[in-house]
Amino acid sequence: MTGERPVIGILSIGDMGVGIGQLLISHGYEVATYAEDRSEHTRERAKSSGIQLLPSIPGLVSASDCILSIVPPRDALATAKRVAEAVPSEGNARENALYYLDLNAIAPSHAFQIESLLTGNPNIVFIDGGIIGGPPQPKPDAPRGWTCPSIVVSGPTKLPYTHLTEVLNIDHIADTIGPASGLKMCFASTTKGFIAIAIQSLVTAEAMGVYPKLREYLSKHNNGGLAIADRGVVGMPPKAYRWVNEMQQIGRTMEEEGGFSSGLFDGVAEVYRVVAEDTALGQEQPGRRQRGTTVDDVVAVMREGMKATKEKLE
């Protein structure tokens, strides 16, 4: 099995899913998805990338050897249920078991729920996982011609496809469920948590009339931090809605695994909720950006949206 090219199903086919699909196709893999519940733009984007669009979840499951679940954290359990319902539980229903890699930004306890849902079916092998880094991008001078995120996985079973493991930059870090999703949570707390702090700092400085001076002094005394903040703040708007529940999942991890209160990251989740629901930035889509393409405009749109919300409540 180590030399075969398994068929890969991806749910769902957002920015990361498309990037991983393109990476796999460039290395000779057949990639499919179900996207009937997605926008026409998303379907066309997947189709133009060479990803097969199948008309149903059962059809996707039947055609695939591996399913990569890459959905908003709030949809992780529901997606696993849809796949579970499509896989017969009879022992001889499939020639080979379906490998289900949950690569979503969820707390370990959430991963345990998905494990409990799937492991009763002998035709499904569950692997806990997480993605660290951005979507794959073609880069001729990079190894294998692509820049790739790291995919960390854990669980008692290793993915048996050696070439696929190499292409996807998979690191099997433990033989139990939980460490991979937990590592993803800890990593994201330092990146997306920092971006939320930067948003609050920049918007508050603008409200007080000291925004230019804040940038001046950050540039002078913390230029590296300013550069990271600027990249993160500009890239954040299309993903803010996804990050709301991800921050809640991080808070859950910190509470259940680390013994801390979840309150800090519940507050971070609220920052991203404001972005997604109270400002025009919540309408932004990857590859179709209109607002928030500069830090100054992110700050301006945040101020506009937050002021309008406050006036409605008064």
Phi, psi and omega in degrees: 000338185294338182262357184278162174252098180291154173280131185250124172260137180238128174230121353255182191257060175275204184300311179292317181299317178296316180299316179293322177299315179296319177301312182294318179298322179295341179253019171090014180266148171270126184235136181225162177208168169246124185221024180295337180264011178254170183290162177299322178300316180295317180297317180294322179297316179295315182298318181292341178274356180092009179274129180287135177259114180259148191280355182206157175296314177303321179295320178295315181298317181296325184277345190258149170264330178225141171246127173257114178269112182227078186236168171305142184309324182296340183258003187299311183292317180297322178295317177299321178297319180297320178291317181301319180293339183266355182252115178302146183268355178294140186301332182251022185287334178233149177295318176230150179296150175274124176273121181249109180260110175275106184253025185272159181277081184230158177291152177307321180297329176289321177297324177297323177298316180292321176302314181298324180293321190264330190286350174286349180259117182293349181266006179233132172247119182267133176232125177283141182200178177196152181251127179243112183119175183273176181300149176301145178223139176296136177207105188306325184270004179272159174304132183063009176080011182220149163270135187227147170287171171265136174247114177262138180224159175208160181143167184289343181244133176267147175299127188277001184262100186299314182296318178299318178300320180290315182297318183275002177058048184273133177239111178276107192262346181197161183262016178232159176283137176123314182301322182293312179294325178294319177298317178301317180297315180295319179295311183296333179297328183276339181264300181287331173297317179296320180299320179296319176299317180298318179301310181299317181297312183293317181292319179294320177298320177297319180297329181268358179081016181243018181303311179300321180291324176300313180296322179299313184283329173296318179298323183284319190247346180210056186296324178296317178296322179296318180297318178295317180298315182299315179297316183293317182294320180288323181281347188288321193309313181293344184254356187302320182297327178288327187283345179301303181289330177299319178294324176294322177294322177296316178300320178297319179296314181298325180285310186283325185259328185255346179084010179268166172287149177279356189300322181303312184276344167295322176294320177296320177301322180295324176301313182288331175296318178300314178303311187286326189251335187252359181225164178293344179296335180293347179269356184290146179231146179302134178078358181222045186286139176240314181240160176074026179274356171229159179298318180302321182286325174302313180299316181297315181292321177300315180298316180299311183294317181292324177294317180296320179296316180299319180294325178294326183278343182275000000 
